[in-house]
Each structure stands twice: as structure tokens, then as C-alpha cells.
């Protein structure tokens, strides 16, 4: 079962902390989203494997945009 990781607010991707194929645990930080001059960590909702990363560093994203897919 795939899980979409989405942006909780509009902002800019400051850093991507994982790569495709990485194993992650619930609450691991995946992406740092810069919004409102703050760095907001986006964390894994559950254990899984990074299947696809749909954004790059410095990309601007909108609320609910899919950033990454976990499997």
C-alpha cells in the first residue's frame, strides 16, 4: 500500500533528507519545507520504503501537493 506525503502548507523545499529506496520509520524526517521563514520538517506517517520523490530542492510547492510516495 502506497502512502502519499503531501505539503501541509505552501513553501519551498529546503532539503530532501532521503533517497529513493531508503527505509524509513514512522516520525523520521523526510523533507525540510521552508514556509513563513521557518523550517518545517515533513515526517513519515508510518514505516516504509521511499518509492518516489516528486520534488527537488528549491522547488516551490502548494498545500496538499504530493512530495513523496512511501511504499
C-alpha positions as CSV (number, residue, x, y, z in Angstrom):
1,X,0.0,0.0,0.0
2,X,1.4,3.4,-1.0
3,X,1.2,6.5,1.2
4,X,1.4,10.0,-0.3
5,X,3.4,12.5,1.6
6,X,1.9,15.9,1.0
7,X,2.8,19.5,1.8
8,X,0.9,20.8,4.8
9,X,1.3,24.4,3.6
10,X,2.8,26.3,0.6
11,X,6.5,26.8,0.7
12,X,9.9,26.0,-0.7
13,X,11.7,22.6,-0.4
14,X,14.8,23.5,1.6
15,X,16.3,20.0,1.8
16,X,15.5,16.4,0.9
17,X,16.8,14.1,3.6
18,X,16.2,10.7,2.0
19,X,16.7,9.0,-1.4
20,X,14.6,6.5,-3.4
21,X,15.0,3.1,-1.9
22,X,15.7,4.3,1.7
23,X,13.9,2.5,4.5
24,X,12.2,5.0,6.9
25,X,10.5,4.6,10.2
26,X,7.4,6.5,11.5
27,X,8.3,10.0,12.5
28,X,11.6,10.0,10.6
29,X,12.2,13.4,8.9
30,X,12.0,13.2,5.1
31,X,11.9,16.7,3.8
32,X,12.5,20.2,5.2
33,X,9.9,22.7,4.0
34,X,10.6,26.3,4.4
35,X,7.5,28.3,4.9
36,X,6.9,31.7,6.6
37,X,10.6,32.0,7.2
38,X,10.6,28.8,9.3
39,X,12.0,25.3,8.5
40,X,9.2,22.7,8.9
41,X,10.2,19.1,9.0
42,X,7.9,16.7,7.0
43,X,7.9,13.3,8.7
44,X,7.0,9.8,7.7
45,X,3.5,8.9,9.0
46,X,4.4,5.2,9.1
47,X,7.3,2.7,8.4
48,X,8.1,2.2,4.8
49,X,10.4,2.5,1.8
50,X,10.8,5.7,-0.3
51,X,9.2,4.7,-3.7
52,X,9.3,8.1,-5.5
53,X,10.4,11.7,-4.8
54,X,8.3,14.1,-6.8
55,X,10.1,17.4,-5.9
56,X,13.6,18.8,-5.9
57,X,15.4,21.1,-3.6
58,X,14.4,24.8,-4.1
59,X,11.1,23.8,-5.7
60,X,8.0,25.8,-4.7
61,X,5.1,23.7,-3.6
62,X,1.4,24.2,-2.8
63,X,-0.7,22.9,0.0
64,X,-1.6,19.2,-0.4
65,X,0.9,18.8,-3.3
66,X,2.4,15.3,-3.3
67,X,6.1,15.5,-2.3
68,X,7.0,11.8,-2.0
69,X,5.4,8.4,-2.1
70,X,6.2,5.7,0.5
71,X,5.5,2.0,-0.1
